[in-house]
Amino acid sequence: MIGSRRRTRSNINVWPGYVDALSALLMLIIFMLLIYVVSQLYLSQTLSDRDSELARLNSQLAEISRLLGLEQEQTAALEEEMAAVQSSYSESLALNDELREELDEERAQRLAQQYNAEAQALKVEDLQQAVSGAKAELQEEEQLTNAQRAIIQRLSNQIAALQDQLSRITAALRLQEDLTAEKQAELDEVGKRLNTLLAERVNELERYQSEFFGRLREILQDNENIRIVGDRFLLPSELLFASGSASLGAEGQRELDKLAELLLDVASEIPDDIDWILRIDGHTDRIPINTEEFPSNWELSTARAVAVVRYLAAQEVPENRMVAAGFGEFFPVDQGSSAEALQRNRRIEIKLTDR
């Protein structure tokens, strides 16, 4: 009876512990997903604001280009009208020259007629009538010449008005071109500043990445099991966890203590406006797992990554600067099927990067 009561009490006390652990794990996953969603929303809003500003500037440039096209069309029409006026003016000058030539010819003919009349001893009355007629014709010719001069003066005034209007249009076009050039220069300057700022932030983060990478290599160089691939550190799962488990062992905790100390030292030097994170990726081999705790390699790889994050958070590494991800068996570093290849694929990857 005593043994039976002890077993009953043990069964009753164990399950709440499992439930609490699973609840804590679920809350942590929900918290990390919430942080990820909020960060994506903030980034989307920032990119949307920048795209809206660029769209507004492009719309202004399109409107200025449209106005410039209208001014150019008006200028072309005025130039055509001015050419027509100049052609009419040229024709009027040619007509005036022809009339002058005809007047000179008529005057010469009258002088010849007068000379012939004198030679023939015409009567005084006839001569007076001829003179009167000549005067009348001369007055008519002078009136015609005055009308032509009025036409020429009117055309000259129209040409002057058109030239003045063309000058004003040209000045307006130059002003629009200057405004367009200023807007384009402002847009180029904004783009340059954005690119410069992004480049500075990327370069600054790369500098801290390089420092973190180099110092972590020095700290972990004594452990021959830890490998370096590109900008990532690969820790074998056997160093941190037992087979089929997501609980950190003592040796793994010692290695993570080194990592936490270094990360806190480097993080204190990184400016707050640089959005950096420490990415922890869990990977398994291709051998499937199917237990009550881990129905597949997805759960196992994710649980191991979360275990590393939780341990680093316990060492005061900022939780908002870490992310855990599980990749299961789908991203192996070795395509082989030997025991050594499977061991290399069971790993935890650590990388300092941007969000």
Contacts in CASP RR format, 6 or more apart in sequence:
PFRMAT RR
TARGET T0000
AUTHOR 0000-0000-0000
METHOD contacts of the structure
MODEL  1
MIGSRRRTRSNINVWPGYVDALSALLMLIIFMLLIYVVSQLYLSQTLSDR
DSELARLNSQLAEISRLLGLEQEQTAALEEEMAAVQSSYSESLALNDELR
EELDEERAQRLAQQYNAEAQALKVEDLQQAVSGAKAELQEEEQLTNAQRA
IIQRLSNQIAALQDQLSRITAALRLQEDLTAEKQAELDEVGKRLNTLLAE
RVNELERYQSEFFGRLREILQDNENIRIVGDRFLLPSELLFASGSASLGA
EGQRELDKLAELLLDVASEIPDDIDWILRIDGHTDRIPINTEEFPSNWEL
STARAVAVVRYLAAQEVPENRMVAAGFGEFFPVDQGSSAEALQRNRRIEI
KLTDR
25 303 0 8 1.000
25 306 0 8 1.000
28 306 0 8 1.000
28 310 0 8 1.000
29 306 0 8 1.000
32 323 0 8 1.000
32 324 0 8 1.000
35 320 0 8 1.000
36 323 0 8 1.000
39 355 0 8 1.000
43 355 0 8 1.000
50 194 0 8 1.000
54 187 0 8 1.000
57 183 0 8 1.000
57 187 0 8 1.000
60 183 0 8 1.000
61 180 0 8 1.000
61 183 0 8 1.000
61 184 0 8 1.000
61 187 0 8 1.000
64 176 0 8 1.000
64 179 0 8 1.000
64 180 0 8 1.000
64 183 0 8 1.000
65 180 0 8 1.000
67 176 0 8 1.000
68 173 0 8 1.000
68 176 0 8 1.000
68 177 0 8 1.000
68 180 0 8 1.000
71 169 0 8 1.000
71 172 0 8 1.000
71 173 0 8 1.000
71 176 0 8 1.000
72 173 0 8 1.000
74 169 0 8 1.000
75 166 0 8 1.000
75 169 0 8 1.000
75 170 0 8 1.000
75 173 0 8 1.000
78 162 0 8 1.000
78 165 0 8 1.000
78 166 0 8 1.000
78 169 0 8 1.000
79 166 0 8 1.000
81 162 0 8 1.000
82 159 0 8 1.000
82 162 0 8 1.000
82 163 0 8 1.000
82 166 0 8 1.000
85 155 0 8 1.000
85 158 0 8 1.000
85 159 0 8 1.000
85 162 0 8 1.000
86 159 0 8 1.000
88 155 0 8 1.000
89 152 0 8 1.000
89 155 0 8 1.000
89 156 0 8 1.000
89 159 0 8 1.000
92 148 0 8 1.000
92 151 0 8 1.000
92 152 0 8 1.000
92 155 0 8 1.000
93 152 0 8 1.000
95 148 0 8 1.000
96 145 0 8 1.000
96 148 0 8 1.000
96 152 0 8 1.000
99 141 0 8 1.000
99 144 0 8 1.000
99 145 0 8 1.000
99 148 0 8 1.000
103 141 0 8 1.000
106 137 0 8 1.000
106 141 0 8 1.000
110 134 0 8 1.000
113 130 0 8 1.000
114 127 0 8 1.000
114 130 0 8 1.000
117 126 0 8 1.000
117 127 0 8 1.000
117 130 0 8 1.000
118 127 0 8 1.000
122 130 0 8 1.000
201 273 0 8 1.000
201 274 0 8 1.000
202 354 0 8 1.000
204 271 0 8 1.000
204 274 0 8 1.000
205 270 0 8 1.000
205 274 0 8 1.000
205 276 0 8 1.000
205 354 0 8 1.000
208 266 0 8 1.000
208 269 0 8 1.000
208 270 0 8 1.000
208 274 0 8 1.000
208 276 0 8 1.000
208 352 0 8 1.000
209 231 0 8 1.000
209 352 0 8 1.000
209 353 0 8 1.000
211 266 0 8 1.000
212 262 0 8 1.000
212 263 0 8 1.000
212 266 0 8 1.000
212 352 0 8 1.000
213 231 0 8 1.000
213 352 0 8 1.000
215 262 0 8 1.000
215 266 0 8 1.000
216 233 0 8 1.000
216 259 0 8 1.000
216 262 0 8 1.000
217 228 0 8 1.000
219 258 0 8 1.000
219 259 0 8 1.000
219 262 0 8 1.000
220 226 0 8 1.000
220 233 0 8 1.000
220 255 0 8 1.000
220 258 0 8 1.000
223 239 0 8 1.000
223 255 0 8 1.000
225 235 0 8 1.000
225 236 0 8 1.000
225 238 0 8 1.000
225 239 0 8 1.000
226 233 0 8 1.000
226 234 0 8 1.000
226 235 0 8 1.000
226 236 0 8 1.000
226 239 0 8 1.000
226 255 0 8 1.000
227 233 0 8 1.000
227 234 0 8 1.000
227 344 0 8 1.000
228 234 0 8 1.000
229 333 0 8 1.000
231 351 0 8 1.000
231 353 0 8 1.000
232 349 0 8 1.000
232 350 0 8 1.000
232 351 0 8 1.000
233 349 0 8 1.000
233 350 0 8 1.000
233 351 0 8 1.000
234 333 0 8 1.000
234 347 0 8 1.000
234 348 0 8 1.000
234 349 0 8 1.000
235 255 0 8 1.000
235 347 0 8 1.000
235 348 0 8 1.000
235 349 0 8 1.000
235 350 0 8 1.000
236 343 0 8 1.000
236 344 0 8 1.000
236 346 0 8 1.000
236 347 0 8 1.000
237 284 0 8 1.000
237 304 0 8 1.000
237 346 0 8 1.000
237 347 0 8 1.000
237 348 0 8 1.000
238 343 0 8 1.000
238 346 0 8 1.000
239 251 0 8 1.000
239 252 0 8 1.000
239 255 0 8 1.000
240 248 0 8 1.000
240 249 0 8 1.000
240 251 0 8 1.000
240 252 0 8 1.000
240 255 0 8 1.000
240 256 0 8 1.000
240 304 0 8 1.000
240 308 0 8 1.000
240 348 0 8 1.000
241 247 0 8 1.000
241 248 0 8 1.000
241 249 0 8 1.000
241 304 0 8 1.000
241 307 0 8 1.000
242 249 0 8 1.000
244 289 0 8 1.000
244 291 0 8 1.000
244 294 0 8 1.000
244 300 0 8 1.000
246 294 0 8 1.000
246 300 0 8 1.000
246 303 0 8 1.000
246 304 0 8 1.000
246 306 0 8 1.000
246 307 0 8 1.000
247 307 0 8 1.000
248 256 0 8 1.000
248 307 0 8 1.000
248 308 0 8 1.000
248 311 0 8 1.000
253 311 0 8 1.000
256 308 0 8 1.000
256 311 0 8 1.000
256 312 0 8 1.000
256 315 0 8 1.000
257 315 0 8 1.000
259 312 0 8 1.000
259 350 0 8 1.000
260 312 0 8 1.000
260 315 0 8 1.000
260 316 0 8 1.000
260 317 0 8 1.000
261 315 0 8 1.000
263 278 0 8 1.000
263 312 0 8 1.000
263 317 0 8 1.000
264 315 0 8 1.000
264 316 0 8 1.000
264 317 0 8 1.000
266 352 0 8 1.000
267 276 0 8 1.000
267 317 0 8 1.000
267 318 0 8 1.000
267 321 0 8 1.000
270 276 0 8 1.000
274 354 0 8 1.000
275 354 0 8 1.000
275 355 0 8 1.000
276 321 0 8 1.000
276 352 0 8 1.000
276 353 0 8 1.000
276 354 0 8 1.000
276 355 0 8 1.000
277 321 0 8 1.000
277 322 0 8 1.000
277 323 0 8 1.000
277 352 0 8 1.000
277 353 0 8 1.000
277 354 0 8 1.000
277 355 0 8 1.000
278 312 0 8 1.000
278 317 0 8 1.000
278 321 0 8 1.000
278 322 0 8 1.000
278 323 0 8 1.000
278 350 0 8 1.000
278 351 0 8 1.000
278 352 0 8 1.000
279 322 0 8 1.000
279 323 0 8 1.000
279 325 0 8 1.000
279 349 0 8 1.000
279 350 0 8 1.000
279 351 0 8 1.000
279 352 0 8 1.000
279 353 0 8 1.000
280 305 0 8 1.000
280 308 0 8 1.000
280 309 0 8 1.000
280 312 0 8 1.000
280 322 0 8 1.000
280 323 0 8 1.000
280 324 0 8 1.000
280 325 0 8 1.000
280 348 0 8 1.000
280 349 0 8 1.000
280 350 0 8 1.000
281 305 0 8 1.000
281 324 0 8 1.000
281 325 0 8 1.000
281 326 0 8 1.000
281 327 0 8 1.000
281 348 0 8 1.000
281 349 0 8 1.000
281 350 0 8 1.000
281 351 0 8 1.000
282 301 0 8 1.000
282 302 0 8 1.000
282 304 0 8 1.000
282 305 0 8 1.000
282 324 0 8 1.000
282 325 0 8 1.000
282 326 0 8 1.000
282 327 0 8 1.000
282 328 0 8 1.000
282 347 0 8 1.000
282 348 0 8 1.000
282 349 0 8 1.000
283 301 0 8 1.000
283 326 0 8 1.000
283 327 0 8 1.000
283 328 0 8 1.000
283 329 0 8 1.000
283 331 0 8 1.000
283 332 0 8 1.000
283 333 0 8 1.000
283 345 0 8 1.000
283 346 0 8 1.000
283 347 0 8 1.000
283 348 0 8 1.000
283 349 0 8 1.000
284 297 0 8 1.000
284 300 0 8 1.000
284 301 0 8 1.000
284 328 0 8 1.000
284 329 0 8 1.000
284 345 0 8 1.000
284 346 0 8 1.000
285 329 0 8 1.000
285 332 0 8 1.000
285 342 0 8 1.000
285 343 0 8 1.000
285 345 0 8 1.000
285 346 0 8 1.000
286 329 0 8 1.000
286 332 0 8 1.000
286 337 0 8 1.000
286 342 0 8 1.000
286 345 0 8 1.000
287 329 0 8 1.000
287 342 0 8 1.000
288 296 0 8 1.000
288 297 0 8 1.000
288 329 0 8 1.000
289 296 0 8 1.000
289 297 0 8 1.000
289 300 0 8 1.000
290 296 0 8 1.000
293 299 0 8 1.000
294 300 0 8 1.000
294 303 0 8 1.000
296 328 0 8 1.000
297 328 0 8 1.000
297 329 0 8 1.000
298 326 0 8 1.000
298 328 0 8 1.000
300 328 0 8 1.000
301 326 0 8 1.000
301 327 0 8 1.000
301 328 0 8 1.000
301 329 0 8 1.000
302 324 0 8 1.000
302 325 0 8 1.000
302 326 0 8 1.000
302 328 0 8 1.000
304 348 0 8 1.000
305 324 0 8 1.000
305 325 0 8 1.000
305 326 0 8 1.000
305 348 0 8 1.000
306 324 0 8 1.000
308 324 0 8 1.000
308 348 0 8 1.000
309 319 0 8 1.000
309 322 0 8 1.000
309 323 0 8 1.000
309 324 0 8 1.000
312 322 0 8 1.000
313 319 0 8 1.000
313 322 0 8 1.000
329 345 0 8 1.000
332 341 0 8 1.000
332 345 0 8 1.000
333 344 0 8 1.000
333 345 0 8 1.000
333 347 0 8 1.000
334 340 0 8 1.000
334 341 0 8 1.000
334 342 0 8 1.000
334 344 0 8 1.000
334 345 0 8 1.000
335 341 0 8 1.000
END
